[in-house]
Amino acid sequence: MARKPPPPQKQKTKHKHKPARQPVVTKDPSGSGAILTGDPQFGQPVASQDPTKFTVEHGNDNQLYNLVKAGLLQKIPPPRTQNLTVPLASIWGSSGAARVAAIQKAGQIVFHVVGDTGSVLGPATQSLVADKMVADFTDPNPADRPQFCFHLGDVVYSFGEAKYYYDQFYDPYRNYPAPIVAIPGNHDGQVYSTDSALSLTAFLENFVTAVPKKSLQSGGLIRTTMTQPAVYFALDAPLITIIGLYSNVLEDPGVISSQGDKTSPVDDQQLTFLTAALTQAKAAGKPVIIATHHPPYSGGSAHGGSPAMLADIDGICQKVGIWPHAHLSGHAHNYQRYTRTVNGFEIPYIVSGDGGHGLTAMATASTPLRTPYVISSQVTLENYNDQDYGYMRVVVGGGQIRIEFHGIATGVDAKSPVDVVTVDIASHKMVAS
């Protein structure tokens, strides 16, 4: 059943932060706003106050939700290139090689992960999360500053419309001084029966372009489009590989393949890709994080897990002989952290779909769970938070992967995480943080 928009949320105090210093931007003297440097552009050179309202008012989508055909999957858009690996240096442009060298010298990389950010009720909640993310760039040690943000999908609600990209993406992240890559969520690709746009049209125009360019949706802001090869890809960064998969448009469950149904509009191209990406990571001896919008496990009141999607991923991991060190997802609008024991490994499965859109309770909200809560011999719910918006900060280095959840309730300048899990890369086991 189509999910209805959440009730209005109380708007909170806005904050102002200065981003890390940006390179000088050269614009077309004709006034077109075109970037002449050929380099990708990110945060504004001068920070600005958070917006107090949308430039395009977001109406009630209930009637449009009624036009969505439940259970109708969408075809996966073909990749724009055969090479589905994105080197971190490439998304930074001319400064990329130096950044990669600095990461390798420091022996550490830091990045953000956020999901379900597009608010339809006003910019306050999303802005607070973005402000706290921007504050991470003030860390005195350059090695502790994030190198990019990996978005887990549902960038724009409710149907990925181009007209909402400014209010729900470009404006909230106008001060974010680093690249943002993304996999689509179900709302980025969902269409209704009278929709004139094809599934994922605006997402492709803003995240899957051959070169970084000025987006029609970015208004007067300088952030350029992202140059991903497809809606699924492998981000090849120093010390870590992140494999992002597109889990399609259903409210539940996530779907990445035909699942053996010859009549399905979804083919098996992502299974072929996942096999190749895991094989490459295994040969390189690098740890892997897998990211999907839909979670394999979820105890949320609005969204459950995706066991068939997980079975697809498990089958390839077993065949290639490599398992992820973590699986990150969104979709359920809260924070949940599970531990799964498989093949002798301890793998965190983390849901962080609380990037600004709206919060939903756990299914057991009337009787809060005491964690750790054992679900099966393989899976334990370790922690959850359904009362706060936030994001993840991931630190890879020293033979470990540390995944932190930061909520806005602690304050925009607070640095201590609300929850944290650390995985030892060599043993594939959880260790004390």
GIFEN-V733516 format. One record per residue. RES is the residue in three letters. PSI is psi in whole degrees, -180 to 180 (NA if undefined). Layout:
BEGIN
RES/PSI  RES/PSI
END
This chain:
BEGIN
MET/137  ALA/138  ARG/136  LYS/152  PRO/146  PRO/162  PRO/160  PRO/145  GLN/153  LYS/131  GLN/141  LYS/172  THR/140  LYS/159  HIS/157  LYS/135  HIS/146  LYS/130  PRO/173  ALA/149  ARG/136  GLN/156  PRO/157  VAL/135  VAL/127  THR/124  LYS/158  ASP/122  PRO/-14  SER/-13  GLY/7  SER/-18  GLY/1  ALA/143  ILE/127  LEU/-10  THR/-23  GLY/-8  ASP/151  PRO/151  GLN/149  PHE/-109  GLY/156  GLN/145  PRO/-29  VAL/127  ALA/153  SER/163  GLN/153  ASP/145  PRO/154  THR/-12  LYS/166  PHE/152  THR/-29  VAL/110  GLU/134  HIS/117  GLY/-178  ASN/128  ASP/9  ASN/-44  GLN/-37  LEU/-37  TYR/-33  ASN/-16  LEU/0  VAL/129  LYS/108  ALA/136  GLY/-1  LEU/108  LEU/162  GLN/148  LYS/148  ILE/126  PRO/139  PRO/146  PRO/150  ARG/-11  THR/158  GLN/-25  ASN/110  LEU/15  THR/130  VAL/107  PRO/138  LEU/-40  ALA/-34  SER/-32  ILE/-9  TRP/-11  GLY/-139  SER/-22  SER/-1  GLY/-45  ALA/-42  ALA/-37  ARG/-45  VAL/-42  ALA/-39  ALA/-39  ILE/-45  GLN/-38  LYS/-41  ALA/-24  GLY/26  GLN/141  ILE/141  VAL/138  PHE/161  HIS/154  VAL/132  VAL/152  GLY/157  ASP/63  THR/-30  GLY/106  SER/142  VAL/-3  LEU/1  GLY/162  PRO/-5  ALA/-54  THR/-43  GLN/-38  SER/-38  LEU/-40  VAL/-46  ALA/-40  ASP/-42  LYS/-35  MET/-44  VAL/-35  ALA/-22  ASP/-17  PHE/-3  THR/-1  ASP/134  PRO/-31  ASN/118  PRO/-31  ALA/-19  ASP/-3  ARG/141  PRO/148  GLN/-18  PHE/171  CYS/133  PHE/113  HIS/131  LEU/9  GLY/169  ASP/58  VAL/-43  VAL/130  TYR/152  SER/-11  PHE/31  GLY/29  GLU/138  ALA/-36  LYS/-16  TYR/-1  TYR/-35  TYR/-51  ASP/-33  GLN/-11  PHE/-63  TYR/-46  ASP/-46  PRO/-34  TYR/23  ARG/-28  ASN/3  TYR/113  PRO/39  ALA/167  PRO/151  ILE/114  VAL/161  ALA/148  ILE/148  PRO/150  GLY/178  ASN/-35  HIS/-22  ASP/-26  GLY/-10  GLN/138  VAL/156  TYR/167  SER/-26  THR/12  ASP/130  SER/-18  ALA/142  LEU/157  SER/132  LEU/15  THR/-53  ALA/-35  PHE/-46  LEU/-38  GLU/-22  ASN/-19  PHE/-17  VAL/72  THR/154  ALA/-34  VAL/156  PRO/130  LYS/167  LYS/123  SER/146  LEU/-21  GLN/-4  SER/-4  GLY/-132  GLY/9  LEU/157  ILE/-10  ARG/130  THR/168  THR/158  MET/148  THR/49  GLN/151  PRO/-19  ALA/-178  VAL/-4  TYR/147  PHE/169  ALA/123  LEU/113  ASP/100  ALA/160  PRO/133  LEU/-10  ILE/147  THR/130  ILE/121  ILE/115  GLY/130  LEU/147  TYR/118  SER/19  ASN/-163  VAL/0  LEU/152  GLU/-43  ASP/143  PRO/179  GLY/144  VAL/125  ILE/0  SER/-179  SER/-18  GLN/35  GLY/2  ASP/109  LYS/-17  THR/-3  SER/139  PRO/-13  VAL/124  ASP/-169  ASP/22  GLN/-32  GLN/-27  LEU/-41  THR/-44  PHE/-46  LEU/-39  THR/-47  ALA/-43  ALA/-41  LEU/-37  THR/-42  GLN/-43  ALA/-39  LYS/-43  ALA/-33  ALA/-11  GLY/29  LYS/146  PRO/157  VAL/137  ILE/131  ILE/138  ALA/132  THR/158  HIS/-52  HIS/138  PRO/142  PRO/-38  TYR/139  SER/136  GLY/21  GLY/153  SER/-26  ALA/-29  HIS/134  GLY/-166  GLY/-179  SER/79  PRO/-37  ALA/-38  MET/-44  LEU/-38  ALA/-38  ASP/-48  ILE/-44  ASP/-42  GLY/-40  ILE/-40  CYS/-43  GLN/-42  LYS/-44  VAL/-30  GLY/34  ILE/137  TRP/148  PRO/152  HIS/-13  ALA/154  HIS/123  LEU/140  SER/173  GLY/-128  HIS/-59  ALA/127  HIS/64  ASN/-171  TYR/131  GLN/139  ARG/123  TYR/153  THR/128  ARG/131  THR/118  VAL/135  ASN/27  GLY/0  PHE/154  GLU/116  ILE/123  PRO/132  TYR/112  ILE/132  VAL/125  SER/79  GLY/38  ASP/40  GLY/1  GLY/-17  HIS/-50  GLY/146  LEU/142  THR/149  ALA/162  MET/158  ALA/-23  THR/28  ALA/-32  SER/-23  THR/87  PRO/140  LEU/143  ARG/117  THR/152  PRO/141  TYR/114  VAL/121  ILE/-40  SER/-178  SER/-20  GLN/-27  VAL/133  THR/132  LEU/115  GLU/-37  ASN/158  TYR/160  ASN/110  ASP/22  GLN/1  ASP/143  TYR/155  GLY/-165  TYR/171  MET/142  ARG/123  VAL/131  VAL/123  VAL/124  GLY/160  GLY/26  GLY/15  GLN/158  ILE/118  ARG/122  ILE/118  GLU/142  PHE/125  HIS/122  GLY/155  ILE/-17  ALA/-24  THR/-9  GLY/146  VAL/-28  ASP/-1  ALA/143  LYS/-12  SER/132  PRO/155  VAL/-35  ASP/151  VAL/144  VAL/141  THR/131  VAL/127  ASP/124  ILE/-44  ALA/-45  SER/-15  HIS/33  LYS/154  MET/141  VAL/166  ALA/139  SER/NA
END
